[in-house]
Amino acid sequence: MRAILCFSITLLLCCYPVFGELTPQDIEQIRMVIREDIRTIVKEEIGILRKEFKEEITASETRLKDYVDVKFEGVNGMLMVIVGFVSAMIVLIVVTVGIPQVIMAWRGKETREQDERIKELSEEIEALKRRQIIGP
């Protein structure tokens, strides 16, 4: 029984430091260690996230640039079609208005020339009539 009592006392003496309390300095040291560990972990995570964000932003900018380029090419194509259509319409309007004007001017010139020729011939006829009236 004495052996059990000695064993129990020895066991209790070995376990006594387990019941000790932490001092505020111990708690502060634990906090500092945890803060530094957390700080390094957070800095590493922030570095990784920054790198990932930069890669994602670069990829997004590239995709956006490609998308905008495709849209600009489409708009450019449509704009060229519209310019061609407007040019064709202008040519059509010029042709439909201009050709009749040219024809009318050409006919007017011919008519004036014919009127002048008729006037000249009429004057010649009048001159010949006067000669016959005066001459015989």
TAGILIN-V738379 format. One record per helix or strand of 2 or more residues. SS is the DSSP state (alpha for helix, beta for strand). FROM is the first residue (numbers start at 1). TO is the last residue. If there is no record, write none. Layout:
# TAGILIN-V738379
ss: (SS SS)
from: (FROM FROM)
to: (TO TO)
This chain:
# TAGILIN-V738379
ss: (alpha alpha)
from: (2 24)
to: (19 135)
